[in-house]
């Protein structure tokens, strides 16, 4: 799928994520230090929307259970093992955020993990 426009930079609240839905997939958008990151918006523990949690630097903390996830990588920063939450390619054009849900930037089948 090509990049599609999904939101404006001004739509993302400070210190939190913005929940959007693209092709029936809920995605959290996060604006951190001038960059935008897109990650599936579902905690693997119980399906709670991660975007409702508090953003601490690059780490979103699940409001329901306190599980942390790095929005840049999808990994739990306290546990390097396991599979990450899917992250997607982002392209910011002017003030408009575009994402490509067909491009998972952290698919362990195609990439090795790099810190």
Secondary structure, DSSP 8 states (H G I E B T S, - for coil): ---EEEEEGGGS-TTS-EEEEETTEEEEEEEETTEEEEEE---TTT---GGGSEEETTEEE-TTT--EEETTT-S-TT--SS----EEEEEEETTEEEEEEEEETT-TTT-----
